[in-house]
Amino acid sequence: MKKLHNVLRISRQRVVLSLFSLLLSFISFSQVTKEVDTTKIRIGEQINYKIKVEADSTALVVFPEGQTFSPLEAVEALEIDTTKKDSKFKLSRIYKLTHFDSGSYTIPRQKIIIGEKPFYTDSLRVDVGTVEVDTTKQKLYDIKPIIEVEKNSSNWWIWLLVILAALALIGFLLWWFVWREKPLTEEEEIALLPPYDRAKLALKKLDNSQYLIRSEVKEYYSELTMIIRKYLDEKVYERSLESTTDELMNRLQLLKEGNQFPFSKETLNNLETILKRADLVKFAKSAPDTALIEMDRATIEKEIESVKAILPEPSEEEKLLDQQYKEAQERKKKRTKILITVASLVLLLAATYVGFGLKYGFKYVNDTILGDESKELLEGEWVKSVYGYPPVYIETPEVLKRVQDTLSDKSKDKITKRVFVFDDAEHLEIKIITDEVNNQQGQEDIQRKVVQSIDNIIKSWESENVQNIITKDDTFKTPNDVEGSKTHGTADFPIQDSDETFEGEYAIFSFATKEGMIAHITLFWAKEDSYAVEIAEKIIASIEMKSDEQANTEQESQN
């Protein structure tokens, strides 16, 4: 029994020794080290930060990517250098780092993943010094002001092309249907001919007709008498078309006796004979033979010539009146075209306005036409950026400007504050405040600092004449699941450069890490401004922070 107990004890010792040996072999299997060429640089100079990894040839190694060296800036990451030693790989990568503010900074621990296990380098302290300038030889100049650069919209030219195409289409349609000199139809060309030419052309068309071939004598005589009646109506007696044969002949006889038109007796007799024969054909169904019909046609043509010969020449006054009439007609025609054009444009604009109003809402259309500051911000090109430390990831209508970077000493605690703000809009303000308290303080002290900072923000509003502040506290979670606090409510905010106020809503989002890094995102907007409300909702939905696990690997600069 004792022998069996000794065997079991020895077996357990062997198992423990085997596991310990395996652990030691695994630890030695993957090694991570770092090297730097210097820990002291001048502003703008670069540090070569080298990470070396020794790992099994089958292990997947992931080096740091991006700006993980903050507060220092990674200028360049060189290609990974790989060498093989036995069954292991030695990998190294150099990162070129720099900084443009003097001070003492800590490069946070860098995370390297080997297989599925993370490894970390040690943090490193770096001193960035200023460049000493001999002011006796080097002149000093004032700091140049910030140059405002207009932001180019990426799609303005598309809208310009659409507008130009629409205007071109409208212009073409108006020209085609209103202003274009349209080709005359055959009827219009005939109507523009003088009465004599029109009568001669009508006789030729009558000759080419099929009336006589189809024995349509009635239709033939109707056309024949209509030709002479129209000519007389326009040149002699304006009621020739509606008069009976007897009435027309009596009128022509009176005109002759009144010496207005010197008709010959033969002309009057011929006209009366043909007109009465036509009446017989139309009403009494008389059927003259073809020879008589042809003779009547020739007689009508002859009498048209006779009437033309006795017509008096128009006087200069009549010619002038005729010219004035034509000019008046042209002016009337032009005015009609202008009225049609204006009416078409007005109707088109009205239809466009109503159509877009029904689809998007009349307020939206009115704001688009008249311009609305909040709407332009909402629909403009937004900027996604990172502000302060701890880094605040946020998307805003415009880039926030840094307006304050103060350093204040209180006992032995150093506090660095960075303030970024957008306050160019009348009904909207965005502000980001980041700072870092002494990391030796406990978590409760950090939370008290957060609450104190929120109180200071509200007190600063009160000093700026913000009235009727109503406050409510809630929790807030970013899209990447980082939890913070949300202080929100309503207040009456003063309008810039005015004694008036507007009813607004506000929200203060606060985040704190275990190391004492604090961030506040403050917004307020007009409650009745639907565009400002949408802007605020879009900004709030874009807020992202690093989690405590990520933040624990970084430290803010100690200015």
Residue pairs with C-beta under 8 A, 6 or more apart in sequence:
29 55
29 56
29 88
30 53
30 54
30 55
30 56
30 59
30 114
30 115
30 117
30 119
31 53
31 54
31 55
32 51
32 52
32 53
32 112
32 114
32 119
32 120
32 121
33 51
33 52
33 121
34 49
34 50
34 51
34 52
34 110
34 121
34 122
34 124
35 49
35 50
35 52
36 47
36 48
36 49
36 50
36 124
36 126
37 47
37 48
38 47
39 47
39 124
39 125
39 126
39 127
40 126
40 127
40 129
41 47
41 98
41 99
41 126
41 127
41 128
41 129
42 128
42 129
42 130
42 131
43 99
43 100
43 101
43 102
43 128
43 129
43 130
43 131
44 98
44 100
45 98
46 75
46 96
46 97
46 98
47 72
47 96
47 97
47 98
47 126
48 94
48 95
48 96
49 69
49 94
49 95
49 96
49 97
49 107
49 124
50 92
50 93
50 94
50 95
51 63
51 64
51 92
51 93
51 95
51 110
51 112
51 121
52 90
52 91
52 92
53 61
53 63
53 90
53 91
53 92
53 112
53 114
53 119
54 85
54 88
54 89
54 90
54 91
55 61
55 88
55 89
55 91
55 114
55 115
56 87
56 88
56 89
57 84
57 87
57 88
57 89
59 89
59 114
59 115
60 113
60 114
60 115
61 89
61 91
61 112
61 113
61 114
62 112
62 113
62 114
63 77
63 80
63 91
63 93
63 112
64 95
64 110
64 111
64 112
65 77
66 74
67 73
67 74
68 74
68 108
68 110
68 111
68 553
68 554
69 95
69 97
69 107
69 108
69 110
70 108
70 389
70 391
70 554
71 99
71 105
71 106
71 389
71 556
71 557
72 97
72 98
72 99
72 105
72 107
72 126
73 97
73 98
73 99
73 100
74 95
74 96
74 97
75 96
75 97
75 98
76 95
76 96
77 93
77 94
77 95
77 96
78 93
78 94
78 95
78 96
79 93
80 91
80 92
80 93
81 91
81 92
81 93
82 89
82 90
82 91
83 89
83 90
84 90
97 107
99 105
99 126
99 128
101 128
101 557
101 559
102 128
102 129
102 130
103 127
103 128
103 557
103 558
103 559
104 125
104 126
104 127
104 128
104 557
104 558
105 125
105 126
105 127
105 128
105 557
105 558
106 123
106 124
106 125
106 126
106 555
106 557
106 558
107 123
107 124
107 125
107 126
108 123
108 553
108 554
108 555
109 120
109 121
109 122
109 123
109 553
110 120
110 121
110 553
111 118
111 119
111 120
111 553
112 118
112 119
112 120
112 121
113 119
120 553
123 555
151 380
151 381
151 398
153 380
153 381
154 381
170 345
170 348
174 341
174 344
178 337
178 340
178 341
178 344
179 337
179 341
184 192
190 198
190 201
191 198
193 201
195 230
195 231
195 234
195 235
196 231
196 235
196 304
196 308
198 230
198 231
199 227
199 228
199 230
199 231
199 304
200 301
200 304
202 223
202 227
202 230
203 227
203 297
203 300
203 301
203 304
206 220
206 223
206 224
206 227
206 297
207 297
209 220
209 223
210 216
211 217
211 219
211 220
211 223
212 220
212 290
212 293
217 281
217 287
217 288
217 293
218 281
218 282
218 285
220 293
221 277
221 278
221 281
221 282
221 293
221 296
222 278
222 282
224 274
224 278
224 296
224 297
224 300
225 274
225 275
225 278
226 241
227 300
227 304
228 271
228 274
228 300
228 303
228 304
229 240
229 241
229 248
230 240
230 241
231 304
231 307
232 240
232 248
232 252
232 307
233 239
233 240
233 241
235 307
235 308
235 311
236 252
236 255
236 261
236 307
236 311
237 243
237 248
237 251
237 252
237 255
239 251
240 248
240 251
243 251
245 272
245 275
245 276
245 279
248 275
249 268
249 271
249 272
249 275
252 261
252 263
252 268
252 271
253 268
255 261
255 263
256 262
256 263
256 268
261 307
261 310
261 311
262 310
263 306
263 307
263 310
264 306
267 303
267 306
267 307
270 299
270 302
270 303
271 303
274 296
274 299
274 300
277 286
277 288
277 296
280 286
281 287
281 288
288 296
314 322
353 365
356 365
357 365
363 530
364 375
367 375
367 531
368 375
372 531
373 425
373 426
373 427
374 425
374 427
374 428
374 526
374 529
374 531
374 532
374 535
375 531
377 397
377 398
377 425
377 428
377 531
377 535
378 397
378 531
378 534
378 535
378 538
380 397
380 398
382 395
382 396
382 397
382 538
383 395
383 396
383 397
383 398
383 399
384 393
384 394
384 395
384 542
385 393
385 394
385 395
385 396
385 399
385 400
386 392
386 393
386 394
387 394
387 400
387 418
387 420
387 432
387 434
388 418
388 420
388 432
388 433
388 434
388 519
389 418
389 434
389 436
389 517
389 556
389 557
390 434
390 511
390 513
390 517
390 518
390 519
390 545
390 546
390 551
390 554
390 556
391 545
391 546
392 432
392 434
392 519
392 521
392 543
392 544
392 545
393 542
393 543
393 544
393 545
394 432
394 521
394 539
394 542
394 543
394 544
395 538
395 539
395 542
396 422
396 430
396 539
397 422
397 535
398 422
398 424
399 422
400 420
400 421
400 422
400 430
400 431
400 432
401 420
401 421
401 422
402 418
402 419
402 420
403 419
403 420
403 421
404 417
404 418
404 419
405 417
405 418
405 419
406 417
407 414
407 415
407 416
407 559
408 415
412 438
413 437
413 438
414 438
414 558
414 559
415 435
415 436
415 437
416 435
416 436
416 556
416 557
416 558
416 559
417 433
417 434
417 435
418 433
418 434
418 435
419 431
419 432
419 433
420 431
420 432
420 433
421 429
421 430
421 431
421 432
422 428
422 429
422 430
422 431
423 429
423 430
423 431
423 496
425 532
426 495
426 496
427 502
427 504
427 525
427 526
427 529
427 532
428 523
428 524
428 525
428 526
428 529
428 532
428 535
428 536
429 522
429 523
429 524
429 525
430 521
430 522
430 523
430 539
431 520
431 521
431 522
431 523
432 519
432 520
432 521
432 522
433 453
433 457
433 519
433 520
433 522
434 517
434 518
434 519
434 520
435 453
435 517
435 518
436 515
436 516
436 517
436 518
436 556
437 445
437 446
437 449
437 516
437 518
438 516
439 515
439 516
439 555
441 449
441 516
443 514
446 512
446 514
446 516
446 518
447 512
449 512
449 516
449 518
450 485
450 510
450 512
450 518
453 510
453 518
453 520
454 485
454 487
454 508
454 510
454 520
457 508
457 520
457 522
458 469
458 471
458 487
461 469
461 491
461 493
462 469
464 494
465 494
465 501
466 491
466 492
466 493
466 494
467 491
467 492
467 501
468 490
468 491
468 492
469 489
469 490
469 491
470 489
470 490
470 491
471 487
471 488
471 489
472 487
472 488
472 489
473 485
473 486
473 487
474 485
474 486
474 487
474 488
475 483
475 484
475 485
475 486
476 483
476 484
476 485
476 486
476 509
477 483
477 484
478 484
478 543
478 544
478 545
479 541
479 542
479 543
479 544
480 544
480 545
480 547
481 547
482 511
482 544
482 545
482 546
482 547
484 509
484 510
484 511
484 512
484 545
485 509
485 510
485 511
486 507
486 508
486 509
486 510
487 507
487 508
487 510
488 505
488 506
488 507
488 508
489 505
489 506
490 503
490 504
490 505
490 506
490 527
491 504
491 506
491 524
492 501
492 502
492 503
492 504
493 501
493 502
493 504
493 524
493 526
494 500
494 501
495 501
495 502
502 526
502 527
502 528
503 526
503 527
503 528
504 524
504 525
504 526
504 527
505 524
505 525
505 527
505 533
505 536
506 522
506 523
506 524
506 525
507 522
507 523
507 524
507 536
507 540
508 520
508 521
508 522
509 520
509 521
509 522
509 540
509 543
510 518
510 519
510 520
511 518
511 519
511 545
512 518
512 519
513 548
513 551
513 552
514 548
514 551
514 552
515 551
515 552
515 555
517 551
517 556
519 545
521 543
523 536
523 539
523 540
525 532
525 533
525 535
525 536
526 532
526 533
527 533
546 554
